Amino acid sequence: MPHPLHAELEALASQLAGEAAFELCGLQVQTHRVPMTLLVQLRPAGGGDVSLDDCARFSGLLGEALETAALLDEAYVLEISSPGVSEELRDDRDFRSFRGFPVAVTVHDGQGGEQRREGLLLERDEQAVHLNVRGRRSRIPRSEVIAVCLTAPEQS
């Protein structure tokens, strides 16, 4: 169950991230920790990686905004980080970044079930996801794709 103030905290962090040229990738309120932890994941709006200096700078900005907004009335720890590498590829940036990487594509099988296809990611365009499967190009219509996930490379 999300924290009662999750939406307000996310709105504040998202607005501040946009103003600071970042994109908010996630926000978690971890109440099982003492003190509770506010975990914020971000990346530069223009792409690239988040540096430690970026995290420190945004931590200062968000910490100050949280104090001013007085949303949290209990002690908390603020952690700012990069989202890292997600297993599932979701947006165009992910598909560009992981060209040539091994992926598993879960697809509708046309009979109410699912199938898994594996290969090296070539690209994703408006119509399809393209894989290299044992040296041959395989085209999977996007309408059939359920998910595309990174996999471990095969050991030879």
C-alpha positions as CSV (number, residue, x, y, z in Angstrom):
1,M,0.0,0.0,0.0
2,P,1.5,3.3,-1.0
3,H,2.4,6.0,1.5
4,P,-0.6,8.4,1.9
5,L,1.6,11.3,0.6
6,H,3.2,9.4,-2.2
7,A,1.3,11.3,-5.0
8,E,2.3,14.7,-3.5
9,L,5.9,13.7,-2.9
10,E,6.1,12.4,-6.5
11,A,4.5,15.6,-7.9
12,L,7.0,17.7,-6.0
13,A,10.0,15.6,-7.0
14,S,8.9,15.4,-10.7
15,Q,8.4,19.2,-10.9
16,L,11.8,19.9,-9.3
17,A,13.5,17.3,-11.5
18,G,12.0,18.9,-14.7
19,E,13.2,22.3,-13.5
20,A,16.7,20.9,-12.9
21,A,16.9,19.2,-16.3
22,F,16.3,15.7,-14.9
23,E,13.6,13.1,-15.5
24,L,12.0,11.4,-12.5
25,C,12.2,7.6,-13.0
26,G,10.8,6.5,-9.7
27,L,10.0,7.4,-6.1
28,Q,9.5,5.0,-3.2
29,V,8.6,5.8,0.4
30,Q,10.1,2.9,2.4
31,T,8.3,3.1,5.8
32,H,9.7,-0.2,7.0
33,R,13.0,1.5,7.7
34,V,13.8,3.6,10.7
35,P,13.9,6.5,10.0
36,M,11.8,6.0,6.8
37,T,13.6,6.4,3.5
38,L,12.5,8.4,0.5
39,L,14.2,6.8,-2.5
40,V,14.3,8.9,-5.7
41,Q,15.6,7.7,-9.0
42,L,16.4,10.1,-11.8
43,R,18.3,10.5,-15.0
44,P,19.3,13.5,-17.1
45,A,16.4,14.7,-19.3
46,G,18.6,14.7,-22.4
47,G,19.9,11.2,-21.8
48,G,23.2,10.0,-20.4
49,D,24.1,8.9,-16.9
50,V,23.6,10.5,-13.6
51,S,26.8,11.4,-11.8
52,L,27.4,11.5,-8.1
53,D,27.6,15.3,-8.3
54,D,24.1,15.3,-10.0
55,C,22.7,13.1,-7.2
56,A,24.2,15.4,-4.5
57,R,22.9,18.6,-6.3
58,F,19.4,17.2,-6.6
59,S,19.4,15.9,-3.1
60,G,20.1,19.4,-1.9
61,L,17.3,20.9,-4.1
62,L,14.8,18.2,-3.1
63,G,15.7,18.3,0.6
64,E,15.2,22.0,0.7
65,A,11.9,21.8,-1.2
66,L,10.6,19.0,1.2
67,E,11.4,21.2,4.2
68,T,9.7,24.2,2.7
69,A,6.6,22.1,1.7
70,A,6.5,20.5,5.2
71,L,5.0,17.3,3.7
72,L,6.8,14.9,6.0
73,D,6.4,15.4,9.8
74,E,8.7,12.6,10.8
75,A,12.4,11.9,10.4
76,Y,13.5,10.6,7.0
77,V,16.5,9.7,4.9
78,L,16.7,11.0,1.4
79,E,18.5,8.8,-1.2
80,I,19.0,10.0,-4.8
81,S,20.2,7.5,-7.4
82,S,20.2,6.4,-11.0
83,P,17.6,3.8,-12.0
84,G,20.4,1.6,-13.3
85,V,19.7,-1.0,-15.9
86,S,16.2,-2.3,-15.9
87,E,15.7,-5.8,-17.1
88,E,12.7,-4.8,-19.2
89,L,13.2,-2.4,-22.2
90,R,10.4,0.2,-22.2
91,D,11.2,3.3,-24.2
92,D,13.0,4.3,-27.3
93,R,16.1,5.2,-25.3
94,D,16.3,1.7,-23.9
95,F,16.0,0.1,-27.3
96,R,18.7,2.4,-28.7
97,S,21.0,1.8,-25.7
98,F,20.8,-2.0,-25.8
99,R,21.2,-2.7,-29.6
100,G,23.2,-5.8,-30.0
101,F,22.4,-7.1,-26.5
102,P,20.7,-10.5,-26.0
103,V,17.0,-10.1,-25.3
104,A,13.9,-12.3,-24.7
105,V,10.7,-11.1,-26.3
106,T,7.4,-12.4,-24.9
107,V,4.7,-12.4,-27.5
108,H,1.1,-13.4,-27.9
109,D,0.9,-16.8,-29.6
110,G,-2.5,-16.1,-31.2
111,Q,-4.3,-18.7,-29.1
112,G,-4.5,-16.8,-25.8
113,G,-1.1,-17.9,-24.6
114,E,2.4,-16.6,-24.7
115,Q,5.7,-17.6,-26.4
116,R,9.2,-16.5,-25.8
117,R,11.7,-15.6,-28.6
118,E,15.3,-14.9,-27.9
119,G,18.0,-13.2,-30.0
120,L,20.2,-10.1,-30.2
121,L,18.3,-6.9,-30.4
122,L,18.7,-5.1,-33.7
123,E,16.2,-2.3,-33.4
124,R,12.6,-1.4,-32.7
125,D,10.7,0.7,-35.2
126,E,7.1,1.8,-35.5
127,Q,5.9,-1.6,-36.8
128,A,8.2,-4.2,-35.3
129,V,11.0,-5.4,-33.0
130,H,13.9,-6.8,-35.0
131,L,16.1,-9.5,-33.7
132,N,19.2,-11.4,-34.9
133,V,18.3,-15.0,-34.3
134,R,21.3,-17.2,-35.2
135,G,22.4,-14.9,-37.9
136,R,19.0,-14.4,-39.4
137,R,16.8,-11.3,-39.1
138,S,13.5,-12.0,-37.3
139,R,10.7,-9.4,-37.3
140,I,8.1,-9.4,-34.5
141,P,5.1,-7.1,-35.0
142,R,4.8,-4.7,-32.1
143,S,1.1,-5.5,-31.7
144,E,2.2,-9.1,-30.7
145,V,4.9,-8.0,-28.2
146,I,4.1,-8.2,-24.5
147,A,7.5,-7.5,-23.2
148,V,11.2,-7.2,-24.2
149,C,13.7,-8.1,-21.5
150,L,17.5,-8.2,-21.3
151,T,18.9,-11.7,-20.8
152,A,22.3,-13.1,-20.0
153,P,24.6,-13.8,-23.0
154,E,24.9,-17.5,-24.0
155,Q,28.0,-19.2,-22.8
156,S,30.1,-20.8,-25.5
